[in-house]
Amino acid sequence: MSELTPREYTLVSENTILSPFACLSSETKGRQREEEKCPLRTEFQRDRDRIIHSNAFVRLKQKTQVFLNPTGDHYRTRLTHTLEVSQIARTIARALRLNEDLTEAIALGHDLGHTPFGHAGEAILDEIAPNGFKHYRQSLRVVDFIEKDGKGLNLTHEVRDGILKHTDAIADTREGYVVRLADVIAFLNHDIEDAIRAGVISQNDLPKEALEILGETKSQRITSFVTDLVKNGAENIAYSPEVDKARQILVDFMYANVYKNPVCKSEEARAKVMIEKLYRYFLENPEKLPHDYLALADRFDKETAVCDYVAGMTDKYCTNLFIELYVPKGWNIY
């Protein structure tokens, strides 16, 4: 009997260790295009690596979350948020004996389609683009059609499904559902921390009835959420009524005091103007699009390609391009 390859050994280990509710690498529904198997990595491990090495993943470091263009060093970006989601999701998956590799791949790819300037960018593109705009749909477009010069990353069905359904739908796998839950746990708790750091709220403002159940600190709250979720096992991943009520109290508090706070939203109007101006500019001047996006215009349509290009910009690139196109330059007269 020949010695197992590392990939084959992992497949055997999954069959031995993982829960009956886990999605095994050997049972993937496959890729859109068939590929030769890797001797070292399972299909989900390959997907994780492809996402990490993608251009869209790198750009997440210069896309902000709630606070647009923050000057401090410790505010979250899309990249740090993504890493926090991945860590929380992997902890839950490991505790439930789900497929951690699949969970990690979905988590790392779930926000690849986010616009510059957070949800302000998403809102304005959804308003002006003919087909609307949702970041989860755009994340799937990124991995299917935009990365690798339009060839896409050719990810497995399970990873693509988890990316698409991480916001307002139920994924086909429990691993995908875990990422959806971890996304909320991550942004709710790090947004509280960022808002306190920014002086928008204080620790004393947080609703006591929620803290009594979940804990006073970020670490305690995350631990409470994760511990509660794994109590019932992989068959029924859900919060207890008490913890779910506390979670909703915190969410309502954040929407009332942070997400709709004038301080947090003070730059949104300007951000929306920049994004709309750039969208209109490239719609009227499609020849100015980079070569890869011209190819997308031929493959799909002009509006879709322009939306792809603008959505993929970082905050910094979007701002600099707007200045280059719309802010008058001074004359050097000696």
ZIGI-V675780 format. One record per residue. N is the residue number from 1. PSI is psi as a letter, one per 20 degrees, with the letter a starting at -180 (* if undefined). NEAR is the number of other ideal C-beta (glycine too) atoms within 12 Angstrom. Layout:
<<N PSI NEAR> <N PSI NEAR>>
This chain:
<<1 p 4> <2 q 5> <3 q 8> <4 q 14> <5 r 16> <6 h 17> <7 g 24> <8 h 22> <9 g 19> <10 g 30> <11 g 29> <12 g 18> <13 g 22> <14 g 30> <15 h 20> <16 h 13> <17 h 19> <18 q 32> <19 q 27> <20 i 17> <21 i 22> <22 q 35> <23 o 41> <24 q 31> <25 h 38> <26 i 24> <27 j 23> <28 q 32> <29 i 21> <30 a 21> <31 r 25> <32 h 19> <33 p 14> <34 q 10> <35 q 18> <36 q 10> <37 q 22> <38 p 21> <39 i 17> <40 h 16> <41 q 24> <42 r 39> <43 h 39> <44 h 49> <45 h 33> <46 g 31> <47 g 43> <48 g 35> <49 g 24> <50 g 34> <51 g 41> <52 h 26> <53 j 17> <54 q 33> <55 h 24> <56 h 44> <57 g 35> <58 h 21> <59 i 31> <60 h 39> <61 i 22> <62 k 27> <63 p 41> <64 r 40> <65 d 41> <66 g 41> <67 o 37> <68 p 35> <69 l 28> <70 q 27> <71 i 12> <72 r 15> <73 i 9> <74 j 15> <75 q 29> <76 q 36> <77 r 35> <78 h 43> <79 g 27> <80 h 28> <81 g 37> <82 g 43> <83 h 26> <84 g 35> <85 g 43> <86 g 37> <87 g 28> <88 g 40> <89 g 49> <90 h 31> <91 g 30> <92 g 42> <93 g 43> <94 g 25> <95 h 25> <96 j 36> <97 l 28> <98 r 43> <99 o 48> <100 h 36> <101 g 41> <102 g 50> <103 g 50> <104 g 39> <105 g 49> <106 g 54> <107 g 48> <108 h 47> <109 i 53> <110 h 51> <111 j 47> <112 h 47> <113 j 41> <114 q 45> <115 r 48> <116 q 44> <117 k 44> <118 b 40> <119 i 35> <120 g 37> <121 g 44> <122 g 35> <123 g 24> <124 h 33> <125 h 42> <126 h 26> <127 h 18> <128 h 27> <129 p 32> <130 h 17> <131 j 19> <132 a 18> <133 p 32> <134 p 28> <135 h 39> <136 h 34> <137 h 33> <138 h 38> <139 h 48> <140 h 35> <141 h 35> <142 g 41> <143 h 42> <144 h 34> <145 h 32> <146 g 35> <147 q 33> <148 l 21> <149 k 18> <150 i 24> <151 h 20> <152 r 27> <153 i 40> <154 l 25> <155 r 44> <156 r 43> <157 g 31> <158 h 40> <159 g 52> <160 g 43> <161 g 35> <162 h 50> <163 g 49> <164 h 35> <165 k 30> <166 i 44> <167 g 30> <168 k 14> <169 r 18> <170 p 19> <171 r 35> <172 h 24> <173 q 40> <174 h 38> <175 g 50> <176 h 43> <177 h 38> <178 g 49> <179 g 51> <180 g 36> <181 g 42> <182 h 42> <183 g 44> <184 g 35> <185 g 41> <186 g 40> <187 h 39> <188 g 41> <189 h 38> <190 h 36> <191 h 41> <192 g 38> <193 g 33> <194 h 37> <195 h 36> <196 g 26> <197 h 24> <198 i 27> <199 j 16> <200 h 29> <201 r 27> <202 r 14> <203 h 17> <204 i 10> <205 h 21> <206 p 32> <207 p 26> <208 h 17> <209 h 17> <210 g 31> <211 h 24> <212 h 19> <213 g 27> <214 h 38> <215 q 25> <216 h 20> <217 r 17> <218 g 31> <219 g 17> <220 g 19> <221 g 34> <222 g 33> <223 g 23> <224 g 32> <225 g 40> <226 g 34> <227 g 24> <228 h 29> <229 h 36> <230 i 33> <231 g 21> <232 j 17> <233 a 19> <234 i 29> <235 h 17> <236 n 15> <237 o 36> <238 q 22> <239 q 27> <240 q 21> <241 h 12> <242 g 19> <243 h 30> <244 h 22> <245 g 20> <246 h 30> <247 g 33> <248 h 22> <249 g 25> <250 g 40> <251 g 25> <252 g 20> <253 g 28> <254 h 33> <255 h 20> <256 h 18> <257 i 26> <258 f 35> <259 h 30> <260 j 18> <261 p 24> <262 h 13> <263 g 21> <264 h 32> <265 j 24> <266 h 19> <267 i 26> <268 g 30> <269 g 17> <270 g 22> <271 g 35> <272 h 31> <273 g 22> <274 g 38> <275 g 44> <276 g 31> <277 g 26> <278 g 40> <279 g 41> <280 h 24> <281 g 24> <282 h 33> <283 h 26> <284 h 16> <285 m 17> <286 h 24> <287 i 16> <288 i 21> <289 q 29> <290 q 25> <291 g 15> <292 h 22> <293 h 32> <294 h 23> <295 h 21> <296 h 34> <297 h 27> <298 h 16> <299 h 21> <300 e 22> <301 r 18> <302 g 26> <303 g 27> <304 g 33> <305 g 34> <306 g 38> <307 g 45> <308 g 42> <309 g 40> <310 g 42> <311 h 44> <312 i 44> <313 q 35> <314 r 30> <315 g 36> <316 g 21> <317 g 25> <318 g 42> <319 g 29> <320 h 18> <321 h 27> <322 g 29> <323 g 16> <324 h 17> <325 h 21> <326 i 18> <327 p 13> <328 q 8> <329 q 9> <330 q 6> <331 p 6> <332 o 5> <333 p 4> <334 * 3>>
